[in-house]
Amino acid sequence: MNLSDFNQFISGRTSIRQYQDRDIEPELLDTILKLGVRAPSAGNVESWDIVVVRDPSVREFLADAALNQEHIAHAPVVLVVCANYVRSMARYSERGILYALEEASIVATYLMLGAHAAGLATCWTAGFDDDQVRDILKLPNHIRPVTLLALGYGAEAAISPARRDVQEHIHQDEW
């Protein structure tokens, strides 16, 4: 793949909130999940975990915890990507908290890109009540949910929103 092809691929990925009533094949889901271990990791600690949620009633509870964002309930799978502080802090002390958050974010990005390559749709969802998600999924205290990644076959057209010009984000040598 050349840069032009990659740019077109990246440009075609967008958040989808409507999903077909169609399961994701277990082998395909497994292939996408395995992409997580390819993500960069400080010291190769891999301070992240994923809770795969297929149960419709659990997805309903998660949608409620996500400020009633219904796409969470309607996606056939929700990947709850979490930062695992214990893994990173054991090696990097307090700085490990940042590393765990970064790594969970990168893993979620790899999962989204893998899903896009497989013809699946995703929606990164960061608006949720951490404590409710912790309770619903019975997460240990050292685990922080970073995103609820809705995953499924899209039922709406992928329309990329307008973005800022890249030059609004770029600073040369100093701010």
N, C-alpha and C positions, 0 to 999 in steps of 0.2 A: 504494500500500500504506500503510495506516495503522499506528500503533504497535502496536495489538492484533494485527493480522495479522502484523507483523514478529516480535512476541514469540512467537506461535504457530509461525511458521516456524523461528525460532532454537531454540525448545524441541523441535522435531521432529528436529533434527540430533543425532546421537550417533555414537560410534565403532562401526563394524561390522567384524567380523573374519572373517566368512564371506561368500564371494562366489560368484555363479553362474558357471558355465563359459560365459561369454558375453563376446565382445570388445566394446570400446567403439568406437563409430563414429568414424572419424578426424575428421569434421567437428565432432562433439560435443566430442571431446577438444580440438580446436583452439580452439573457442569458449571452453571453460573455461580453457585456457592463456592466452588473450588477456586474461582478467580480471586477470592479474598486473600488467599495465601500468597498471591503474586504481588500484592500491594507492598510498597515500601514500609519498613518498620525500623524504628530506632533500635539499634543493637539486635535486630531480628527477634525482638521480644514478642511481637504480635499481640499487643495489648488490646484486643478486641474480641467480642463474641457476638453471635447472631442467634436470635430466637426466631425460628420459623413458625409463623402462625397461619394455620389453615382452618382451624375450627371457627365456623361462622359466629358462634356465640362469643368467643374470645375477640374476634374482629369487631363485633358490635360494641363490646366494652371498650376496646381500644379507640373506636371512633368517638365514643362519648368522651373519653379521656383526651382526645385530640380536638376538643372544642367543637364536637359534633360535625367533624369533617367526614361526610358519608362515603367518600371514595375508599376510606380505610375499611369500612364494613363490606363494600361491594367488590373489592379486589379479591381474587381467589387466594392470594397469598400476601401476607405482610411480613417483611423481613425487618425485625427490630434490631438495628445495628447498635451495639453497646460498646462503651469504653470500659476496659477492665483495668482499674487503677492499680490493683495489687501487683499485676504482672510488671507494669512499667515502674511503679514506685519502688519495688524491690531493688531495682537497678539504678534508677535515676532520682530517687527521693521525690521531693515536691515537684520538680520539673516533669516527673513522670505523668502527672495529671494532664498537663498540656499534651504530652506525647500520645497518651491514650485517646484523647479527644481528636487529635489530628489523625491518628491511625484509623479510628473508626470512621471518620469522614472520608478518608481516602478509600477505605474498603467499600464503603457505600457507593462511592463514585465508580469504582471498578465494577461493582454489581450492576449499576445502572447502565454502564457502557456495554457490559456483557449481555444484559437483557436486550438492549437496543440492537446489538449485533444479531441476536437470536430472533428478532421480530416481535419482542415483547415490549410492553409499555411500563413505565414506572412513574411514580410521583414521590419525590422527597418531601416528607412532612416533618417539620420541626416544631410546629405549634401543638404542644400537648402538655399535660400536667405530669411532670416526672414522677411524682409520688403515686399518682393513680396508675401509671404504667408499671411502676415497680410492684405495686400491690397486685395488679391483674396478672402479671407474669411471674410473680414470686421471685423477683430479682434480689440477689444478695446486696447488702449495703455498699459494697465496693464496686458495684456495676452501675454505670449511668447510661440510660438510653439516650442515644444521640439523634437518631432519626427512625421514623416509622416509614419504611420504604414499601409503598403499595406496588404490587407486581401482578401483571396479567396481560392478556391479549387486549389491546386497545379497542374501544368501541366508538372512538371519535377521531377526527382528523388531527394530526399533529400540526399545530400552528405555533410557530416560534414567536414569542413576544418581542417587541422592539427592545433593543438593548442600547446602553450608552456607547458612544464612540470610545474605542479602546484608549484614545489619547487622554480621556478624562481620568483614567486610572494610572497613567504612566508618569513617572518622575525620573528625571535623568540626574544621576550622581547625588542628588539630595532633594528634599521636598521642595 
